[in-house]
Amino acid sequence: MTSHDRHRDSGQAENMKPNYTLRRIKTLLAIIACTASATLLFTWRTADSQTATVLVSVIYILTGLWLVVRFAPRD
């Protein structure tokens, strides 16, 4: 029995609806974070603060990866 079968047997799957508003908000925040961090990354002076540059780079990479995984085809 898979985890999907358990949800089907218990009757919870029919009662649960996806929260599309939450999905839209999370996607919008990820797009804004990715755009803002890319803008900061390419316009910031890297000599000023290396720690801040690394932080912005990490945010850019993580939000970019999240968006790629979110919109990847599920074949």
PDB file with one MODEL, atoms N, CA, C and O in Angstrom:
MODEL        1
ATOM      1  N   MET A   1       0.848  -1.173   0.000  1.00  0.00           N
ATOM      2  CA  MET A   1       0.000   0.000   0.000  1.00  0.00           C
ATOM      3  C   MET A   1       0.896   1.239   0.000  1.00  0.00           C
ATOM      4  O   MET A   1       1.800   1.369   0.825  1.00  0.00           O
ATOM      5  N   THR A   2       0.634   2.117  -0.914  1.00  0.00           N
ATOM      6  CA  THR A   2       1.410   3.354  -0.977  1.00  0.00           C
ATOM      7  C   THR A   2       0.749   4.423  -0.124  1.00  0.00           C
ATOM      8  O   THR A   2      -0.363   4.241   0.372  1.00  0.00           O
ATOM      9  N   SER A   3       1.442   5.537   0.041  1.00  0.00           N
ATOM     10  CA  SER A   3       0.871   6.630   0.833  1.00  0.00           C
ATOM     11  C   SER A   3      -0.357   7.209   0.139  1.00  0.00           C
ATOM     12  O   SER A   3      -1.249   7.742   0.798  1.00  0.00           O
ATOM     13  N   HIS A   4      -0.408   7.108  -1.183  1.00  0.00           N
ATOM     14  CA  HIS A   4      -1.580   7.601  -1.914  1.00  0.00           C
ATOM     15  C   HIS A   4      -2.810   6.744  -1.629  1.00  0.00           C
ATOM     16  O   HIS A   4      -3.930   7.250  -1.559  1.00  0.00           O
ATOM     17  N   ASP A   5      -2.588   5.452  -1.468  1.00  0.00           N
ATOM     18  CA  ASP A   5      -3.706   4.550  -1.170  1.00  0.00           C
ATOM     19  C   ASP A   5      -4.300   4.846   0.203  1.00  0.00           C
ATOM     20  O   ASP A   5      -5.516   4.780   0.383  1.00  0.00           O
ATOM     21  N   ARG A   6      -3.458   5.168   1.158  1.00  0.00           N
ATOM     22  CA  ARG A   6      -3.961   5.476   2.494  1.00  0.00           C
ATOM     23  C   ARG A   6      -4.864   6.697   2.474  1.00  0.00           C
ATOM     24  O   ARG A   6      -5.903   6.710   3.133  1.00  0.00           O
ATOM     25  N   HIS A   7      -4.482   7.718   1.730  1.00  0.00           N
ATOM     26  CA  HIS A   7      -5.309   8.918   1.649  1.00  0.00           C
ATOM     27  C   HIS A   7      -6.640   8.613   0.964  1.00  0.00           C
ATOM     28  O   HIS A   7      -7.675   9.166   1.337  1.00  0.00           O
ATOM     29  N   ARG A   8      -6.612   7.752  -0.017  1.00  0.00           N
ATOM     30  CA  ARG A   8      -7.821   7.415  -0.741  1.00  0.00           C
ATOM     31  C   ARG A   8      -8.773   6.605   0.151  1.00  0.00           C
ATOM     32  O   ARG A   8      -9.989   6.789   0.100  1.00  0.00           O
ATOM     33  N   ASP A   9      -8.205   5.706   0.968  1.00  0.00           N
ATOM     34  CA  ASP A   9      -9.035   4.873   1.829  1.00  0.00           C
ATOM     35  C   ASP A   9      -9.659   5.667   2.973  1.00  0.00           C
ATOM     36  O   ASP A   9     -10.783   5.378   3.386  1.00  0.00           O
ATOM     37  N   SER A  10      -8.955   6.645   3.478  1.00  0.00           N
ATOM     38  CA  SER A  10      -9.463   7.361   4.641  1.00  0.00           C
ATOM     39  C   SER A  10     -10.496   8.421   4.278  1.00  0.00           C
ATOM     40  O   SER A  10     -11.185   8.930   5.161  1.00  0.00           O
ATOM     41  N   GLY A  11     -10.618   8.760   3.009  1.00  0.00           N
ATOM     42  CA  GLY A  11     -11.611   9.732   2.601  1.00  0.00           C
ATOM     43  C   GLY A  11     -11.159  11.170   2.752  1.00  0.00           C
ATOM     44  O   GLY A  11     -11.961  12.082   2.548  1.00  0.00           O
ATOM     45  N   GLN A  12      -9.906  11.408   3.102  1.00  0.00           N
ATOM     46  CA  GLN A  12      -9.420  12.769   3.285  1.00  0.00           C
ATOM     47  C   GLN A  12      -9.131  13.452   1.963  1.00  0.00           C
ATOM     48  O   GLN A  12      -9.200  14.678   1.878  1.00  0.00           O
ATOM     49  N   ALA A  13      -8.815  12.701   0.945  1.00  0.00           N
ATOM     50  CA  ALA A  13      -8.431  13.297  -0.330  1.00  0.00           C
ATOM     51  C   ALA A  13      -9.591  14.045  -0.975  1.00  0.00           C
ATOM     52  O   ALA A  13      -9.378  15.058  -1.641  1.00  0.00           O
ATOM     53  N   GLU A  14     -10.805  13.561  -0.786  1.00  0.00           N
ATOM     54  CA  GLU A  14     -11.950  14.222  -1.393  1.00  0.00           C
ATOM     55  C   GLU A  14     -12.273  15.538  -0.689  1.00  0.00           C
ATOM     56  O   GLU A  14     -12.805  16.457  -1.312  1.00  0.00           O
ATOM     57  N   ASN A  15     -11.957  15.638   0.596  1.00  0.00           N
ATOM     58  CA  ASN A  15     -12.290  16.820   1.371  1.00  0.00           C
ATOM     59  C   ASN A  15     -11.243  17.928   1.242  1.00  0.00           C
ATOM     60  O   ASN A  15     -11.539  19.090   1.521  1.00  0.00           O
ATOM     61  N   MET A  16     -10.044  17.589   0.829  1.00  0.00           N
ATOM     62  CA  MET A  16      -8.964  18.572   0.766  1.00  0.00           C
ATOM     63  C   MET A  16      -8.947  19.230  -0.610  1.00  0.00           C
ATOM     64  O   MET A  16      -8.964  18.551  -1.636  1.00  0.00           O
ATOM     65  N   LYS A  17      -8.913  20.574  -0.615  1.00  0.00           N
ATOM     66  CA  LYS A  17      -8.801  21.326  -1.858  1.00  0.00           C
ATOM     67  C   LYS A  17      -7.439  22.008  -1.880  1.00  0.00           C
ATOM     68  O   LYS A  17      -6.944  22.447  -0.842  1.00  0.00           O
ATOM     69  N   PRO A  18      -6.836  22.097  -3.056  1.00  0.00           N
ATOM     70  CA  PRO A  18      -5.559  22.815  -3.127  1.00  0.00           C
ATOM     71  C   PRO A  18      -5.762  24.299  -2.843  1.00  0.00           C
ATOM     72  O   PRO A  18      -6.763  24.887  -3.252  1.00  0.00           O
ATOM     73  N   ASN A  19      -4.818  24.888  -2.151  1.00  0.00           N
ATOM     74  CA  ASN A  19      -4.896  26.297  -1.810  1.00  0.00           C
ATOM     75  C   ASN A  19      -4.186  27.100  -2.907  1.00  0.00           C
ATOM     76  O   ASN A  19      -2.986  27.362  -2.827  1.00  0.00           O
ATOM     77  N   TYR A  20      -4.953  27.481  -3.929  1.00  0.00           N
ATOM     78  CA  TYR A  20      -4.371  28.168  -5.077  1.00  0.00           C
ATOM     79  C   TYR A  20      -3.882  29.565  -4.727  1.00  0.00           C
ATOM     80  O   TYR A  20      -2.903  30.038  -5.303  1.00  0.00           O
ATOM     81  N   THR A  21      -4.549  30.232  -3.789  1.00  0.00           N
ATOM     82  CA  THR A  21      -4.115  31.569  -3.387  1.00  0.00           C
ATOM     83  C   THR A  21      -2.726  31.507  -2.758  1.00  0.00           C
ATOM     84  O   THR A  21      -1.872  32.342  -3.056  1.00  0.00           O
ATOM     85  N   LEU A  22      -2.498  30.531  -1.896  1.00  0.00           N
ATOM     86  CA  LEU A  22      -1.190  30.377  -1.266  1.00  0.00           C
ATOM     87  C   LEU A  22      -0.124  30.053  -2.309  1.00  0.00           C
ATOM     88  O   LEU A  22       0.994  30.564  -2.234  1.00  0.00           O
ATOM     89  N   ARG A  23      -0.461  29.214  -3.273  1.00  0.00           N
ATOM     90  CA  ARG A  23       0.480  28.891  -4.341  1.00  0.00           C
ATOM     91  C   ARG A  23       0.850  30.129  -5.141  1.00  0.00           C
ATOM     92  O   ARG A  23       2.019  30.338  -5.466  1.00  0.00           O
ATOM     93  N   ARG A  24      -0.143  30.949  -5.460  1.00  0.00           N
ATOM     94  CA  ARG A  24       0.121  32.171  -6.222  1.00  0.00           C
ATOM     95  C   ARG A  24       0.987  33.142  -5.436  1.00  0.00           C
ATOM     96  O   ARG A  24       1.880  33.772  -6.002  1.00  0.00           O
ATOM     97  N   ILE A  25       0.735  33.270  -4.149  1.00  0.00           N
ATOM     98  CA  ILE A  25       1.517  34.179  -3.309  1.00  0.00           C
ATOM     99  C   ILE A  25       2.966  33.708  -3.220  1.00  0.00           C
ATOM    100  O   ILE A  25       3.890  34.511  -3.352  1.00  0.00           O
ATOM    101  N   LYS A  26       3.170  32.402  -2.995  1.00  0.00           N
ATOM    102  CA  LYS A  26       4.534  31.867  -2.903  1.00  0.00           C
ATOM    103  C   LYS A  26       5.279  32.032  -4.224  1.00  0.00           C
ATOM    104  O   LYS A  26       6.463  32.367  -4.228  1.00  0.00           O
ATOM    105  N   THR A  27       4.601  31.800  -5.336  1.00  0.00           N
ATOM    106  CA  THR A  27       5.233  31.960  -6.640  1.00  0.00           C
ATOM    107  C   THR A  27       5.579  33.423  -6.899  1.00  0.00           C
ATOM    108  O   THR A  27       6.661  33.725  -7.402  1.00  0.00           O
ATOM    109  N   LEU A  28       4.669  34.328  -6.559  1.00  0.00           N
ATOM    110  CA  LEU A  28       4.927  35.748  -6.737  1.00  0.00           C
ATOM    111  C   LEU A  28       6.114  36.202  -5.884  1.00  0.00           C
ATOM    112  O   LEU A  28       6.959  36.960  -6.359  1.00  0.00           O
ATOM    113  N   LEU A  29       6.184  35.751  -4.639  1.00  0.00           N
ATOM    114  CA  LEU A  29       7.312  36.096  -3.770  1.00  0.00           C
ATOM    115  C   LEU A  29       8.629  35.543  -4.316  1.00  0.00           C
ATOM    116  O   LEU A  29       9.660  36.211  -4.242  1.00  0.00           O
ATOM    117  N   ALA A  30       8.599  34.331  -4.861  1.00  0.00           N
ATOM    118  CA  ALA A  30       9.817  33.748  -5.429  1.00  0.00           C
ATOM    119  C   ALA A  30      10.266  34.519  -6.663  1.00  0.00           C
ATOM    120  O   ALA A  30      11.466  34.713  -6.862  1.00  0.00           O
ATOM    121  N   ILE A  31       9.329  34.960  -7.494  1.00  0.00           N
ATOM    122  CA  ILE A  31       9.680  35.734  -8.681  1.00  0.00           C
ATOM    123  C   ILE A  31      10.262  37.085  -8.277  1.00  0.00           C
ATOM    124  O   ILE A  31      11.255  37.531  -8.851  1.00  0.00           O
ATOM    125  N   ILE A  32       9.651  37.734  -7.297  1.00  0.00           N
ATOM    126  CA  ILE A  32      10.159  39.025  -6.821  1.00  0.00           C
ATOM    127  C   ILE A  32      11.548  38.857  -6.203  1.00  0.00           C
ATOM    128  O   ILE A  32      12.440  39.664  -6.465  1.00  0.00           O
ATOM    129  N   ALA A  33      11.738  37.820  -5.385  1.00  0.00           N
ATOM    130  CA  ALA A  33      13.039  37.587  -4.752  1.00  0.00           C
ATOM    131  C   ALA A  33      14.110  37.271  -5.793  1.00  0.00           C
ATOM    132  O   ALA A  33      15.244  37.734  -5.677  1.00  0.00           O
ATOM    133  N   CYS A  34      13.760  36.498  -6.793  1.00  0.00           N
ATOM    134  CA  CYS A  34      14.722  36.138  -7.835  1.00  0.00           C
ATOM    135  C   CYS A  34      15.115  37.377  -8.649  1.00  0.00           C
ATOM    136  O   CYS A  34      16.293  37.587  -8.938  1.00  0.00           O
ATOM    137  N   THR A  35      14.130  38.185  -9.012  1.00  0.00           N
ATOM    138  CA  THR A  35      14.407  39.392  -9.788  1.00  0.00           C
ATOM    139  C   THR A  35      15.216  40.403  -8.977  1.00  0.00           C
ATOM    140  O   THR A  35      16.182  40.980  -9.477  1.00  0.00           O
ATOM    141  N   ALA A  36      14.815  40.612  -7.730  1.00  0.00           N
ATOM    142  CA  ALA A  36      15.529  41.581  -6.887  1.00  0.00           C
ATOM    143  C   ALA A  36      16.957  41.127  -6.605  1.00  0.00           C
ATOM    144  O   ALA A  36      17.882  41.937  -6.648  1.00  0.00           O
ATOM    145  N   SER A  37      17.144  39.854  -6.321  1.00  0.00           N
ATOM    146  CA  SER A  37      18.492  39.371  -6.022  1.00  0.00           C
ATOM    147  C   SER A  37      19.371  39.389  -7.273  1.00  0.00           C
ATOM    148  O   SER A  37      20.568  39.661  -7.179  1.00  0.00           O
ATOM    149  N   ALA A  38      18.793  39.104  -8.440  1.00  0.00           N
ATOM    150  CA  ALA A  38      19.581  39.190  -9.677  1.00  0.00           C
ATOM    151  C   ALA A  38      19.979  40.630  -9.954  1.00  0.00           C
ATOM    152  O   ALA A  38      21.104  40.896 -10.376  1.00  0.00           O
ATOM    153  N   THR A  39      19.059  41.560  -9.718  1.00  0.00           N
ATOM    154  CA  THR A  39      19.374  42.975  -9.917  1.00  0.00           C
ATOM    155  C   THR A  39      20.482  43.416  -8.966  1.00  0.00           C
ATOM    156  O   THR A  39      21.433  44.078  -9.383  1.00  0.00           O
ATOM    157  N   LEU A  40      20.363  43.054  -7.701  1.00  0.00           N
ATOM    158  CA  LEU A  40      21.408  43.406  -6.734  1.00  0.00           C
ATOM    159  C   LEU A  40      22.736  42.749  -7.071  1.00  0.00           C
ATOM    160  O   LEU A  40      23.799  43.351  -6.923  1.00  0.00           O
ATOM    161  N   LEU A  41      22.660  41.513  -7.522  1.00  0.00           N
ATOM    162  CA  LEU A  41      23.883  40.766  -7.816  1.00  0.00           C
ATOM    163  C   LEU A  41      24.669  41.412  -8.950  1.00  0.00           C
ATOM    164  O   LEU A  41      25.897  41.475  -8.904  1.00  0.00           O
ATOM    165  N   PHE A  42      23.962  41.889  -9.962  1.00  0.00           N
ATOM    166  CA  PHE A  42      24.652  42.441 -11.122  1.00  0.00           C
ATOM    167  C   PHE A  42      24.958  43.928 -11.001  1.00  0.00           C
ATOM    168  O   PHE A  42      25.768  44.443 -11.772  1.00  0.00           O
ATOM    169  N   THR A  43      24.339  44.633 -10.062  1.00  0.00           N
ATOM    170  CA  THR A  43      24.591  46.073  -9.942  1.00  0.00           C
ATOM    171  C   THR A  43      25.382  46.431  -8.692  1.00  0.00           C
ATOM    172  O   THR A  43      25.879  47.552  -8.579  1.00  0.00           O
ATOM    173  N   TRP A  44      25.506  45.514  -7.764  1.00  0.00           N
ATOM    174  CA  TRP A  44      26.202  45.785  -6.519  1.00  0.00           C
ATOM    175  C   TRP A  44      27.703  45.748  -6.723  1.00  0.00           C
ATOM    176  O   TRP A  44      28.209  45.006  -7.565  1.00  0.00           O
ATOM    177  N   ARG A  45      28.400  46.541  -5.957  1.00  0.00           N
ATOM    178  CA  ARG A  45      29.861  46.461  -5.963  1.00  0.00           C
ATOM    179  C   ARG A  45      30.267  45.307  -5.066  1.00  0.00           C
ATOM    180  O   ARG A  45      29.963  45.304  -3.873  1.00  0.00           O
ATOM    181  N   THR A  46      30.944  44.342  -5.627  1.00  0.00           N
ATOM    182  CA  THR A  46      31.307  43.147  -4.857  1.00  0.00           C
ATOM    183  C   THR A  46      32.421  43.433  -3.866  1.00  0.00           C
ATOM    184  O   THR A  46      32.619  42.652  -2.935  1.00  0.00           O
ATOM    185  N   ALA A  47      33.156  44.525  -4.034  1.00  0.00           N
ATOM    186  CA  ALA A  47      34.258  44.828  -3.117  1.00  0.00           C
ATOM    187  C   ALA A  47      33.752  45.383  -1.786  1.00  0.00           C
ATOM    188  O   ALA A  47      34.473  45.345  -0.789  1.00  0.00           O
ATOM    189  N   ASP A  48      32.527  45.897  -1.758  1.00  0.00           N
ATOM    190  CA  ASP A  48      32.013  46.498  -0.529  1.00  0.00           C
ATOM    191  C   ASP A  48      31.799  45.457   0.570  1.00  0.00           C
ATOM    192  O   ASP A  48      32.307  45.608   1.681  1.00  0.00           O
ATOM    193  N   SER A  49      31.066  44.429   0.265  1.00  0.00           N
ATOM    194  CA  SER A  49      30.762  43.432   1.282  1.00  0.00           C
ATOM    195  C   SER A  49      30.649  42.057   0.624  1.00  0.00           C
ATOM    196  O   SER A  49      29.694  41.775  -0.100  1.00  0.00           O
ATOM    197  N   GLN A  50      31.619  41.232   0.884  1.00  0.00           N
ATOM    198  CA  GLN A  50      31.618  39.898   0.281  1.00  0.00           C
ATOM    199  C   GLN A  50      30.517  39.025   0.891  1.00  0.00           C
ATOM    200  O   GLN A  50      29.929  38.199   0.192  1.00  0.00           O
ATOM    201  N   THR A  51      30.236  39.195   2.167  1.00  0.00           N
ATOM    202  CA  THR A  51      29.190  38.412   2.824  1.00  0.00           C
ATOM    203  C   THR A  51      27.827  38.712   2.220  1.00  0.00           C
ATOM    204  O   THR A  51      27.035  37.801   1.977  1.00  0.00           O
ATOM    205  N   ALA A  52      27.555  39.982   1.979  1.00  0.00           N
ATOM    206  CA  ALA A  52      26.275  40.358   1.376  1.00  0.00           C
ATOM    207  C   ALA A  52      26.168  39.821  -0.050  1.00  0.00           C
ATOM    208  O   ALA A  52      25.094  39.399  -0.480  1.00  0.00           O
ATOM    209  N   THR A  53      27.263  39.839  -0.767  1.00  0.00           N
ATOM    210  CA  THR A  53      27.256  39.318  -2.134  1.00  0.00           C
ATOM    211  C   THR A  53      26.979  37.822  -2.145  1.00  0.00           C
ATOM    212  O   THR A  53      26.231  37.336  -2.994  1.00  0.00           O
ATOM    213  N   VAL A  54      27.569  37.094  -1.219  1.00  0.00           N
ATOM    214  CA  VAL A  54      27.323  35.652  -1.121  1.00  0.00           C
ATOM    215  C   VAL A  54      25.866  35.388  -0.743  1.00  0.00           C
ATOM    216  O   VAL A  54      25.237  34.484  -1.293  1.00  0.00           O
ATOM    217  N   LEU A  55      25.332  36.166   0.186  1.00  0.00           N
ATOM    218  CA  LEU A  55      23.930  36.004   0.585  1.00  0.00           C
ATOM    219  C   LEU A  55      22.983  36.247  -0.582  1.00  0.00           C
ATOM    220  O   LEU A  55      22.044  35.478  -0.790  1.00  0.00           O
ATOM    221  N   VAL A  56      23.221  37.306  -1.343  1.00  0.00           N
ATOM    222  CA  VAL A  56      22.376  37.605  -2.503  1.00  0.00           C
ATOM    223  C   VAL A  56      22.517  36.508  -3.546  1.00  0.00           C
ATOM    224  O   VAL A  56      21.530  36.136  -4.181  1.00  0.00           O
ATOM    225  N   SER A  57      23.711  35.988  -3.735  1.00  0.00           N
ATOM    226  CA  SER A  57      23.925  34.903  -4.693  1.00  0.00           C
ATOM    227  C   SER A  57      23.163  33.644  -4.286  1.00  0.00           C
ATOM    228  O   SER A  57      22.564  32.975  -5.127  1.00  0.00           O
ATOM    229  N   VAL A  58      23.189  33.329  -3.006  1.00  0.00           N
ATOM    230  CA  VAL A  58      22.475  32.143  -2.511  1.00  0.00           C
ATOM    231  C   VAL A  58      20.966  32.314  -2.698  1.00  0.00           C
ATOM    232  O   VAL A  58      20.285  31.379  -3.118  1.00  0.00           O
ATOM    233  N   ILE A  59      20.446  33.494  -2.391  1.00  0.00           N
ATOM    234  CA  ILE A  59      19.017  33.752  -2.579  1.00  0.00           C
ATOM    235  C   ILE A  59      18.651  33.619  -4.051  1.00  0.00           C
ATOM    236  O   ILE A  59      17.620  33.037  -4.389  1.00  0.00           O
ATOM    237  N   TYR A  60      19.493  34.157  -4.924  1.00  0.00           N
ATOM    238  CA  TYR A  60      19.240  34.074  -6.363  1.00  0.00           C
ATOM    239  C   TYR A  60      19.214  32.620  -6.839  1.00  0.00           C
ATOM    240  O   TYR A  60      18.314  32.223  -7.579  1.00  0.00           O
ATOM    241  N   ILE A  61      20.180  31.847  -6.423  1.00  0.00           N
ATOM    242  CA  ILE A  61      20.260  30.444  -6.857  1.00  0.00           C
ATOM    243  C   ILE A  61      19.086  29.639  -6.311  1.00  0.00           C
ATOM    244  O   ILE A  61      18.468  28.870  -7.048  1.00  0.00           O
ATOM    245  N   LEU A  62      18.771  29.809  -5.024  1.00  0.00           N
ATOM    246  CA  LEU A  62      17.691  29.027  -4.423  1.00  0.00           C
ATOM    247  C   LEU A  62      16.327  29.370  -5.015  1.00  0.00           C
ATOM    248  O   LEU A  62      15.532  28.474  -5.299  1.00  0.00           O
ATOM    249  N   THR A  63      16.051  30.656  -5.203  1.00  0.00           N
ATOM    250  CA  THR A  63      14.750  31.017  -5.783  1.00  0.00           C
ATOM    251  C   THR A  63      14.672  30.602  -7.247  1.00  0.00           C
ATOM    252  O   THR A  63      13.613  30.193  -7.724  1.00  0.00           O
ATOM    253  N   GLY A  64      15.781  30.704  -7.952  1.00  0.00           N
ATOM    254  CA  GLY A  64      15.795  30.240  -9.341  1.00  0.00           C
ATOM    255  C   GLY A  64      15.547  28.749  -9.448  1.00  0.00           C
ATOM    256  O   GLY A  64      14.776  28.303 -10.297  1.00  0.00           O
ATOM    257  N   LEU A  65      16.199  27.975  -8.589  1.00  0.00           N
ATOM    258  CA  LEU A  65      15.981  26.519  -8.591  1.00  0.00           C
ATOM    259  C   LEU A  65      14.551  26.170  -8.202  1.00  0.00           C
ATOM    260  O   LEU A  65      13.949  25.268  -8.785  1.00  0.00           O
ATOM    261  N   TRP A  66      14.001  26.888  -7.212  1.00  0.00           N
ATOM    262  CA  TRP A  66      12.629  26.620  -6.794  1.00  0.00           C
ATOM    263  C   TRP A  66      11.659  26.876  -7.947  1.00  0.00           C
ATOM    264  O   TRP A  66      10.727  26.101  -8.163  1.00  0.00           O
ATOM    265  N   LEU A  67      11.878  27.955  -8.680  1.00  0.00           N
ATOM    266  CA  LEU A  67      11.007  28.259  -9.814  1.00  0.00           C
ATOM    267  C   LEU A  67      11.157  27.226 -10.928  1.00  0.00           C
ATOM    268  O   LEU A  67      10.172  26.861 -11.570  1.00  0.00           O
ATOM    269  N   VAL A  68      12.377  26.755 -11.163  1.00  0.00           N
ATOM    270  CA  VAL A  68      12.584  25.730 -12.187  1.00  0.00           C
ATOM    271  C   VAL A  68      11.862  24.444 -11.802  1.00  0.00           C
ATOM    272  O   VAL A  68      11.185  23.839 -12.633  1.00  0.00           O
ATOM    273  N   VAL A  69      12.000  24.029 -10.560  1.00  0.00           N
ATOM    274  CA  VAL A  69      11.331  22.808 -10.107  1.00  0.00           C
ATOM    275  C   VAL A  69       9.812  22.989 -10.109  1.00  0.00           C
ATOM    276  O   VAL A  69       9.073  22.064 -10.446  1.00  0.00           O
ATOM    277  N   ARG A  70       9.358  24.167  -9.738  1.00  0.00           N
ATOM    278  CA  ARG A  70       7.916  24.442  -9.667  1.00  0.00           C
ATOM    279  C   ARG A  70       7.260  24.347 -11.030  1.00  0.00           C
ATOM    280  O   ARG A  70       6.141  23.845 -11.140  1.00  0.00           O
ATOM    281  N   PHE A  71       7.933  24.819 -12.073  1.00  0.00           N
ATOM    282  CA  PHE A  71       7.336  24.853 -13.405  1.00  0.00           C
ATOM    283  C   PHE A  71       7.890  23.801 -14.356  1.00  0.00           C
ATOM    284  O   PHE A  71       7.645  23.867 -15.560  1.00  0.00           O
ATOM    285  N   ALA A  72       8.626  22.843 -13.836  1.00  0.00           N
ATOM    286  CA  ALA A  72       9.148  21.766 -14.670  1.00  0.00           C
ATOM    287  C   ALA A  72       8.020  20.826 -15.067  1.00  0.00           C
ATOM    288  O   ALA A  72       7.104  20.596 -14.277  1.00  0.00           O
ATOM    289  N   PRO A  73       8.070  20.279 -16.279  1.00  0.00           N
ATOM    290  CA  PRO A  73       7.036  19.318 -16.671  1.00  0.00           C
ATOM    291  C   PRO A  73       7.122  18.057 -15.816  1.00  0.00           C
ATOM    292  O   PRO A  73       8.212  17.631 -15.435  1.00  0.00           O
ATOM    293  N   ARG A  74       5.985  17.474 -15.524  1.00  0.00           N
ATOM    294  CA  ARG A  74       5.925  16.308 -14.639  1.00  0.00           C
ATOM    295  C   ARG A  74       5.704  15.013 -15.420  1.00  0.00           C
ATOM    296  O   ARG A  74       4.824  14.217 -15.093  1.00  0.00           O
ATOM    297  N   ASP A  75       6.501  14.825 -16.436  1.00  0.00           N
ATOM    298  CA  ASP A  75       6.355  13.617 -17.266  1.00  0.00           C
ATOM    299  C   ASP A  75       7.141  12.462 -16.714  1.00  0.00           C
ATOM    300  O   ASP A  75       7.127  11.374 -17.291  1.00  0.00           O
TER     301      ASP A  75
ENDMDL
END
